[in-house]
Amino acid sequence: HASKAFDKRFKCAVSGSGQVVLQAGRLDAWSGHVVRIGYSSYVALMNDATLYCHIIPAKGLTRFPVLLKVILPLISDVWAKHGRTFDPDNQSVIVLPRTNRALIGSMNDAMRILRYYHEDAKDAGSELDLGRVMGSLNMMPYKALGFDSPGERMRKLPADPG
């Protein structure tokens, strides 16, 4: 699911514009957003079911096919870390507009946290540590998850059968 900022940056064609998502919060669905902080842009990806978040620098990423080559292996790593499989080379990807208001609110909360960490690093005269930011975001309780954290939700997923 792409925000308007995401769609504008990556010029990705929205598939099935106006279609209603039949099952909100799917485990295989990710929402993308682009946020500009200072002179830098970041791509935020959030899993629709668990709110697990990845943030990557957007520098050099200008087209959707290039972005996919970056994000699909990241998603594969997340699933592998939590006992699930995901083949980044064998995926069908469709892009839909974001419509889930709870997910949009959770993404906005995550972007506020990212901005806070950016300002904190700037005040300290250091670089933004995205690993630290993602660690905090993935351990933060979200109202949309019943005050569970994305990391807890991922740990609760059953592993793929052997």
Number of C-alpha atoms within 10 A of each C-alpha: 24 22 17 14 15 20 21 12 17 17 14 16 14 14 13 12 10 9 9 11 15 7 8 13 17 13 13 10 18 22 23 24 23 24 19 13 13 10 5 10 15 19 22 23 22 25 21 22 19 26 28 22 24 23 23 18 14 17 10 8 18 12 13 16 12 12 15 14 12 14 17 17 15 15 20 16 17 18 18 14 12 16 15 17 16 16 12 17 10 8 9 6 9 12 18 22 21 17 14 14 9 14 20 18 14 18 20 14 14 24 21 12 16 23 18 13 19 20 15 14 14 13 9 10 9 10 11 17 11 16 12 11 20 20 14 18 24 23 15 16 17 19 12 15 16 8 10 15 22 23 20 16 16 21 14 11 14 10 14 11 7 4
